[in-house]
Each structure stands twice: as C-alpha cells, then as structure tokens.
Amino acid sequence: MKLLILLLALVLPLAAERTVTFGWDASPDATSYTLYINGVPAGTTSNTEITVQIPDAKTNANVTGSNIAGESEKSTTLVVPPAPTIPRNFRISKIVRTTTATPK
C-alpha cells in the first residue's frame, strides 16, 4: 500500500495552490473562528481574518464561530473562482510608427 501511494505521488502532478486571505465580521459571542475549505477545516484563529493556501480551482469556503458552549453553524458559502488560464496566441496585432518632433 505504501508503495502504491509513493508511486501515485511520483506520477500525479502537484495541484497548483494560491494564498488567499479571508475576512469576516466579528461574532459578539465567539472566541475563535474556524475556516472550512471544501468542507474540511483549514485553520482556526481568534482574529476575524485568516490567510491559507487553497487549491487553484473553484473552491468553497465557510467560517464558523466558537466559544466554550460549542461551534456555530457554518456561514453562507463563499465561492472562490479559479485563477484565469494563461492567455494563448500572444502576438503583435499592430505596429504604428510614431515620430517625435524636435522643438526648434
């Protein structure tokens, strides 16, 4: 099994990632917040902002507030779109020759 995992790691390309900072308004009763990326906890903070690595693909994010009594429901889902693809067929479309007049 370990050999299979190692072979998959060598064959499969690494997924591109990007760094994103999420922010939200404070909840009066929360002492900490948990950020969920695609349903999985990605980080916990006592601040109202957190910076994490996310996949460079369409990504769903939610945040919850917590205190000694437990964890709140998840916030509405924030959908982070993927980064744009690389432009193709980069070329010169037009060259205009300009001249500059020399003052006399």
Contacts in CASP RR format, 6 or more apart in sequence:
PFRMAT RR
TARGET T0000
AUTHOR 0000-0000-0000
METHOD contacts of the structure
MODEL  1
MKLLILLLALVLPLAAERTVTFGWDASPDATSYTLYINGVPAGTTSNTEI
TVQIPDAKTNANVTGSNIAGESEKSTTLVVPPAPTIPRNFRISKIVRTTT
ATPK
15 55 0 8 1.000
15 56 0 8 1.000
15 57 0 8 1.000
16 55 0 8 1.000
16 56 0 8 1.000
17 53 0 8 1.000
17 54 0 8 1.000
17 55 0 8 1.000
17 56 0 8 1.000
18 53 0 8 1.000
18 54 0 8 1.000
18 56 0 8 1.000
18 83 0 8 1.000
19 51 0 8 1.000
19 52 0 8 1.000
19 53 0 8 1.000
19 54 0 8 1.000
20 51 0 8 1.000
20 52 0 8 1.000
20 53 0 8 1.000
20 54 0 8 1.000
20 80 0 8 1.000
21 49 0 8 1.000
21 50 0 8 1.000
21 51 0 8 1.000
22 35 0 8 1.000
22 49 0 8 1.000
22 50 0 8 1.000
22 51 0 8 1.000
22 52 0 8 1.000
22 61 0 8 1.000
22 63 0 8 1.000
22 78 0 8 1.000
23 48 0 8 1.000
23 49 0 8 1.000
23 50 0 8 1.000
23 63 0 8 1.000
24 33 0 8 1.000
24 48 0 8 1.000
24 49 0 8 1.000
24 63 0 8 1.000
24 75 0 8 1.000
25 48 0 8 1.000
26 48 0 8 1.000
27 33 0 8 1.000
27 65 0 8 1.000
27 72 0 8 1.000
29 67 0 8 1.000
30 65 0 8 1.000
30 66 0 8 1.000
30 67 0 8 1.000
30 72 0 8 1.000
31 46 0 8 1.000
31 66 0 8 1.000
31 67 0 8 1.000
31 68 0 8 1.000
32 44 0 8 1.000
32 45 0 8 1.000
32 46 0 8 1.000
32 65 0 8 1.000
32 66 0 8 1.000
32 67 0 8 1.000
33 44 0 8 1.000
33 45 0 8 1.000
33 46 0 8 1.000
33 47 0 8 1.000
33 48 0 8 1.000
33 50 0 8 1.000
33 63 0 8 1.000
33 64 0 8 1.000
33 65 0 8 1.000
33 66 0 8 1.000
34 41 0 8 1.000
34 43 0 8 1.000
34 44 0 8 1.000
34 63 0 8 1.000
34 64 0 8 1.000
34 65 0 8 1.000
34 66 0 8 1.000
34 71 0 8 1.000
35 41 0 8 1.000
35 42 0 8 1.000
35 43 0 8 1.000
35 44 0 8 1.000
35 45 0 8 1.000
35 50 0 8 1.000
35 52 0 8 1.000
35 61 0 8 1.000
35 62 0 8 1.000
35 63 0 8 1.000
36 42 0 8 1.000
36 61 0 8 1.000
36 62 0 8 1.000
36 63 0 8 1.000
36 64 0 8 1.000
36 74 0 8 1.000
37 52 0 8 1.000
37 54 0 8 1.000
37 59 0 8 1.000
37 60 0 8 1.000
37 61 0 8 1.000
38 55 0 8 1.000
38 59 0 8 1.000
38 60 0 8 1.000
39 60 0 8 1.000
39 62 0 8 1.000
42 52 0 8 1.000
42 54 0 8 1.000
43 50 0 8 1.000
43 52 0 8 1.000
54 61 0 8 1.000
54 80 0 8 1.000
56 82 0 8 1.000
56 83 0 8 1.000
57 82 0 8 1.000
58 79 0 8 1.000
58 80 0 8 1.000
58 81 0 8 1.000
58 82 0 8 1.000
59 79 0 8 1.000
59 80 0 8 1.000
59 82 0 8 1.000
60 77 0 8 1.000
60 78 0 8 1.000
60 79 0 8 1.000
60 80 0 8 1.000
61 77 0 8 1.000
61 78 0 8 1.000
61 79 0 8 1.000
61 80 0 8 1.000
62 74 0 8 1.000
62 75 0 8 1.000
62 76 0 8 1.000
62 77 0 8 1.000
62 78 0 8 1.000
63 74 0 8 1.000
63 75 0 8 1.000
64 71 0 8 1.000
64 72 0 8 1.000
64 73 0 8 1.000
64 74 0 8 1.000
64 75 0 8 1.000
65 71 0 8 1.000
65 72 0 8 1.000
66 72 0 8 1.000
END
